[in-house]
Amino acid sequence: MNDMQAPVKMGETHEVWIDSVGEKGDGIARVKGFVLFVPNVKKGDYVKIRITKVLQKVGFAEVVEQLEKPDITEQQLGKKKFESVSAEEFNQTEEEPSQDYEETEDFGEDLDED
């Protein structure tokens, strides 16, 4: 069996998009690729959820709050289509990469030409 742990824990809250609706009528959301079933929502809803049960491959959650849809595109998120992000991930700022080298104008001049 696979011993990988789910990326969510019971009691956590996440802000998610409802990607689709399952055959039993529950909404389907994803947190870090992990599938969560959420009742009483419809496709396209943006909601805050609380994780109520976590199984090996799927989880279940309840709506805590109906949220206003943010005006962002998938490209701005840098995420795959249908991938949900938590509020913490969304609000993180990217740090500038450090430069551990000295800029010079003689780049490559020390290489031997054949």
C-alpha positions in Angstrom: 0.0 0.0 0.0 1.0 3.6 -0.4 2.0 5.3 2.9 1.6 8.8 1.6 -0.3 11.2 3.9 -3.1 13.5 2.7 -2.0 17.1 2.4 -5.0 18.2 4.6 -5.9 17.4 8.2 -9.3 17.3 10.0 -10.3 20.7 11.3 -8.2 22.7 8.8 -9.9 25.5 6.8 -9.1 26.3 3.2 -10.5 28.7 0.6 -11.3 26.7 -2.6 -13.1 26.7 -5.9 -15.7 24.1 -6.6 -14.4 22.5 -9.8 -17.3 20.2 -10.5 -20.2 18.3 -9.0 -20.1 14.6 -8.4 -22.8 12.1 -9.3 -24.3 12.2 -5.8 -24.6 16.0 -6.0 -21.6 17.0 -3.8 -19.2 19.6 -5.0 -15.6 18.6 -5.8 -12.7 20.8 -4.7 -9.0 20.1 -4.6 -6.3 21.2 -2.1 -2.8 20.5 -3.4 -4.4 18.0 -5.8 -6.2 16.1 -3.0 -9.9 15.6 -3.8 -12.5 16.9 -1.3 -16.3 16.4 -1.4 -18.3 19.4 -0.3 -22.1 19.2 0.0 -24.6 22.1 -0.7 -22.4 23.9 -3.3 -22.5 24.3 -7.1 -19.8 24.3 -9.7 -17.9 27.6 -9.8 -18.6 28.5 -6.1 -15.7 30.0 -4.2 -16.0 29.0 -0.5 -14.2 28.6 2.8 -14.4 25.0 3.9 -13.5 23.1 7.1 -12.2 19.5 6.6 -14.5 17.1 8.4 -13.1 13.7 7.4 -9.9 12.5 5.7 -9.5 9.2 4.1 -6.4 7.8 2.2 -7.4 9.1 -1.2 -10.3 11.6 -0.6 -11.7 13.9 2.1 -14.9 15.5 3.1 -15.5 19.1 4.1 -18.3 21.5 5.0 -18.9 25.1 3.9 -17.9 27.6 6.6 -18.4 30.7 4.5 -19.5 31.7 1.0 -16.8 33.9 -0.4 -16.7 36.6 -3.1 -14.9 35.3 -6.1 -11.5 37.0 -6.5 -10.7 38.6 -9.8 -7.7 36.6 -10.7 -6.8 34.2 -13.6 -5.2 30.8 -13.4 -2.2 32.2 -15.2 -1.7 34.8 -12.5 -1.9 32.1 -9.9 0.7 30.0 -11.8 -1.4 26.9 -11.1 -2.8 24.2 -13.2 -6.4 24.4 -14.3 -8.7 23.3 -11.5 -6.0 23.3 -8.8 -7.1 25.1 -5.6 -4.9 27.2 -3.4 -5.2 28.0 0.3 -5.4 31.6 1.4 -1.8 31.3 2.8 -0.5 30.1 -0.5 -2.3 32.8 -2.4 -1.0 35.6 -0.2 2.6 34.5 -0.1 5.0 36.9 -1.8 7.9 35.5 -3.8 11.4 36.5 -2.7 13.8 37.8 -5.2 16.5 35.2 -6.0 19.8 36.0 -4.4 22.8 36.7 -6.5 25.8 34.6 -5.2 28.0 35.8 -8.1 29.8 38.9 -9.2 28.7 40.5 -12.4 31.6 41.1 -14.8 31.9 42.3 -18.4 34.5 39.6 -19.3 32.1 36.7 -19.3 33.7 33.7 -21.0 37.0 35.4 -21.7 38.8 32.9 -19.5 37.7 29.9 -21.7 40.3 28.4 -24.1 39.2 28.6 -27.7 39.9 25.5 -29.7 
